[in-house]
Amino acid sequence: MQLTLWTYEGPPHIGAMRIATAMTGLHYVLHAPQGDTYADLLFTMIERRDARPPVTYTTFRAQDLGRDTAELFKTSVSAAYARFQPQAMIVGASCTAELIQDDPGGLAKALNLPIPVIPLELPAYQKKENWGASETFYRLVRALAGAPGARAAREPGRRPLCNILGPTALGFRHRDDLIEIRRLLDSLGIDVNVVAPLGASPADLGRLKDADFNVVLYPETARSAAEYLKKSFGQPFTHVVPIGVGGTRRFVEEVAGLAGLDPAPVLDGPGSRLPWYSRSVDSTYLTGKRVFVFGDATHAIGLARIAARELGFQVVGLGTYSREFAREVRAEAAELGLEALITDDYLDVEAAIRAAAPELVLGTQMERHVAKRLGIPCAVISAPIHVQDFPARYAPQMGFEGANVLFDTLVHPLMMGLEEHLLGMFREDPEFHDGVGPSHLGGTPVAASAPQAAPATAPAPEAAPAPIHLDHPVAVAVAPWAPEAEKELKKIPFFVRGKARTNTERFARERQLPLITLETLYDAKAHYGR
């Protein structure tokens, strides 16, 4: 375990809370100390939900550790059942409560409640949030889907029926993705049986076996459950995630194949505006832009494909914090000629971004902070996310409309970056500099503040320190920049200015130049441009 300022994933019981909060008729009793109730804020503040999560905490204190914490847990379970009357309950321990080994599952079973009680064993010191969500959903499906057996054949004339698996609470655009995919399935002639866990009840999970196949939107959450349903009920499931135009078209073909339908009516439809926009004159200057992609595996792979194959960017970095899907990310990176970055340390990601010198970063809210420090445009494409990434507007990431949204998400930061660069270029122009007023107001100069008068008795200036003479020359780490060279550097677009500065300083250091002049800047540009 590693102490850090930021973390990409919380402990696994946060993943369990995402499942419980997404569902209805389910209650989660969490054996936890005071302080672990902070998790409520993730849903009420960040996701802006109008109700708190269906979670009861035992909230034991330090003085309780010398007493019977097991009895405290049983009392909390009984009280939660009496108050909320859920269809089913899940019970487990937080990372701190795990250390006292009270066995929440065994304690809850001893109460003999008249509803299913599913125990969760979530090793907090080995696993993390996405794994916790996947394990919780798998345990619920296994306990509530019914006894394994063969599915009944589809009745003649009935439309194909599918389940949509994966959307959760606190998921990145899951609500909007679900709307878009349901619309896409309906246009194919496919009905939706159950969506789970988002909006599903324990009784709904009992109907999962009625579907012909399963659509897995978020493998991090739903792949384990889908594999169980395939093994137990013979339900195939989708492997293509419909992110981007290419991904959506492959998804339509895969779903149509599972349903025994013709995908042509949907594939021949209007589709997305992304392909035309990416070929338009306004977008041609973006071709070849260097992009660094990092996030959960599903979105990192999807966005890397869009950037490289649909927008013509050059992907210079690809990585994920989802170690369970490291193989898939490595395979995608190899196709792009890259070595994947698999880490959950944001400092490693920051170092990789610096080394790659991208012109655009696609990542999580952590990469947004890193890019801001480095002066690089950034678009958030994956959890972890903050409140601004739960917009009130409709903004899916999946399907054809999701491709339109992603085009705006990826291209607009670069467009605005170009505008900022142009403003910077003309800041010292005699007609457009900062001191000139707006042209529609006659160009009236902006009033500058009058210089303050010097004090009557100014302190005497300190004497300059005497120079230090050394017998042997000392290598200077970074040569100073001449004013005219620094001024010329500012004319370089801000999204590549850092790389130009680094290359020039390396050029000067290798040649032991005492000062970086305008000529040094041009020589370095010619040297690295070969």
C-alpha positions, 0 to 999 in steps of 0.5 A: 500500500502507498500513501499518496496525495491523489489516488485513481481508485478508492478501496474496494468497498467504494466500488461496492457502494457504487453498485448499491447506490445504482440499484433499488431495493438493495441495502449495504451494511458496512462495518466501518469506523467513524470517518468512513462516511466520507464516501457519501459525499462522492455521490451527493456532492460529486455526482449531485444525487438527490438522495444519499447512498443506501448504506448503513455504517456501524461507525464504531469508535476507538473505545468500542474496540475494547468491547463487542464490535460484533454485537454492534454490527448485528444491531446495525444489520437488524436496525437497517432491515427494520427501517428500510425493508430492502429486497436484499442486503449486502454486508461487508467491512471497510479497510479499517474494519477488516483488521478486526476480523469480525466476519460480517457475513457470518454475523448477518447469517446468524440473524436469519433475516427473511431476505437474501443477505450476500456477504462481500469479501473485499480484500482492501489491501490487495484490491481497489475500487473497480475490482470491488464493483465487479466483485459485488455485481458478480456476487449479486448476480450469482446469488439472485439470478436463479439456479443455472440451467438451459434457456428457453428458445426464443418464441417465433416472432418475438424480437430479440431480448438483451440485458445491458450490464455495467452502468453504475452510480458515480460512473463517467457518463453512464447515464447518457451512454445508457440512453444512447445505447438503448436507442441504438438497440431499438433501431436494430429491433432489439428489446432490453430485458434488464439494465443492471446494476443501474436502476435494477432491483434484486428482483430484476436480477432474477430475470437476467436469465430470460434474455438472449444475450448480454451487452457489456458496456463497461468490462471493468464492472460487468465482465465477471458477471457476464462470464458467469451468465454465459457459463450458467445460462448459455448467454453470449455477451458482447466484447466490442465497446461502442466508443467512436464511429469505428467502435460503434459500427463494430458493436452494431455488427456484433450485436446484430450477429448475436441477435440474428439481424441485419445491421445494414439499416443502422449502418447505412443511416446518418451515423455520426458527424465526426468523419466529415468534421475530421476531414474538413478544412477546419480540422486539417491543421490538427493532423499529426498532433501529439496526444497522450492518453491515460485512464481506465482501460475501456476509455483509454483504449477507445480514445486512443483508437479515435485519436489515431484512426478517426482524427489523425492524431499521433498517439505518443503515450497510452496507459491505464491504472486498471491493472486487471486489464493491463494485457488489453492495454499493452496489446493496443499500445503495441499496435500503435508502436508504444510501450503501455504505461501501467501504473496507479502512481500519478507521479509516474504519469506526470513524468511520462507526460513530460517525457512525451511532450504531447500537445494534448492530454486525454485523461482523468481529473488528475491528468487535468491538474498535471496538464494545467501545470505543464501548460498543455490542453487537456480533456477528461475522458475517464474516471476519476472525475469531478463535479464538472464531469457530470453535466446537466446536458446530454453528453454520452461517450458511446454510440454515434452521438457519443462520437460527436461529443468526443469530437468536440471534447478532443478538438476544442481544447486544441482550437482554443489553444490556437486562439490563445497562441494567436493572442500571445503572438500579437500581444506586442503588436503595435495595433493589437497589444494589451495596451490598445483598447477594443477597435470598435471603441476607437482604439482608446488606450487602456489607462495605465496606472501611474508610477508611484513616486519614490520615497523621500528617503530611499534605502541605500542599495546593497553592495553586489557580492564579490565574484567567486573565482574557482581554479576549475570551471563548474558546469552550469546545469542550464545556461541562461537565456538572452532576452531576445532568445526568450522573446522569440521562444514566446512566439512558439505555440504554447503546446510545443513551447516546453519541448522547444525550451528543453531541446534548446537547453539540452543543445546548449548544455551538450556544447557547453554554451554559456548563454542561449542566444537567438542563434542558439535557438535556431541552431537547436531547431535545425539540429533536432529537425533533421 
